[in-house]
Amino acid sequence: MSSYAVRQTPGDTAWFRHDRFGMFIHWGLYAMPARHEWVKTRECRPEAEYEKYFRYFQPDLFDARAWARQARAAGMRYAVLTTKHHEGFCLWDSRYTDYKVTNTPARRDVVREFVEAFRAEGLRVGFYYSLLDWHHPDFPIDMNHPRRKDPDAQAQNEGRDMRRYAQYMRNQVAELLTGYGKIDILWLDFSYGERKEGWMRGKGKEDWESEALIALARRLQPGILINNRAGIEQDLWTPEQHQPTQWLRHPDTGELVTWEACQTFSGSWGYHRDEASWKSPDMLIRMLVNTVSLGGNLLMNVGPTARGYFDARAEAALKVYADWMRLHARSIYGCTMAEPAFLAALPPDCRMTQSEDGSRLYLHLFAYPFAFLPLRGLAGKVDYAQFLGDGSEVERSEGRMDHFGDGLLEDDDLLVLKLPAVRPDTPVPVIELFLKQG
Ligand code: GLC
């Protein structure tokens, strides 16, 4: 068995750790300015001005089934949608606000269409819900808020009542977790309670009343997975926009934790028209492989356009995953970090995963070596080897690399894989090693 013991959490993470790959979807009014989902606060936009996006939001090409089909084709097994991002705009028909999609020209409950379409494709569904809210009149102005630079910002805070806002969040989360069937993930975002700038204070678990919020979510959806960003440790650790280099460990106990890296195609989460920093196909696949080889999940983000479709660049990036996953999903689903003894055999420029039953190893070749791939310590352990992509045999020998038999590079422990000179035409070729059993 190669399955590592992972820190126990309130929810059941078994399916999550098996599925490994999900789609994040950031969609809201910020798709219209199309220059980052924080645009309202970056540009300190007045409420009355931001309002025009609300009046003109008309995603006439929105088709949740097309999103779901692309997610599934890309090999993603679950999806997390921003039901409300920091701007405060709600993608469902909430009873607790008028600032919702059904009051825009769109007139459709996006959340409902999302859950139905994704479930129909066999994907699990999750809700992102922003703890920050730059529209709600009770949310006190702080250093992240669009009104922070107003000369009378501090005075504007009078009468804003965080308790009332916390109740609003509980009402909305209850609505989301009762009105849409079984929800697999609640993704709360985010806490910054330690921050202080002059009179402005950040917000954390006391402000959100996270304990009550989480208790409510657990009561309404037993078994749901919740991330850690409400400031109380739950099921999921969620590093973003960087690639961990080790399996994340609990800071106090040192135990391995369940983690999910969230990443973007180009930097922003919301649709960004002018961004030029789109990741290459190689990098997209490597990020997934790197993550799973360290026991983690990848939540890869798409920011749909204001008209509701995935633009050509996003489609192309998803197609990169689709093409690779069609042939290589076996090295991802139900796989995790390989056992230490196998990791020790890992040549440079390779990443390894292992099936949870321990029977198969997957060598991911980030650089393609000439002719031989030496694996020290694996002699006698492998029963069969093949390229995963086309199921073609990878020939091998044991004990030495050199064919003259003159003693060069001899080592009883050595397993040598013989590679064709021409690298398989895929961003990351994978060799599947079936281990001898018993
Ligand atoms: C951050 C950002 C945000 C994005 C999120 C995704 O906390 O505020 O815009 O939604 O990360 O992880």
Boltz pocket constraint, residues with backbone or C-beta under 6 A from the ligand:
constraints:
  - pocket:
      binder: B
      contacts: [[A, 26], [A, 37], [A, 38], [A, 189], [A, 190], [A, 238], [A, 240], [A, 262], [A, 269]]
      max_distance: 6.0
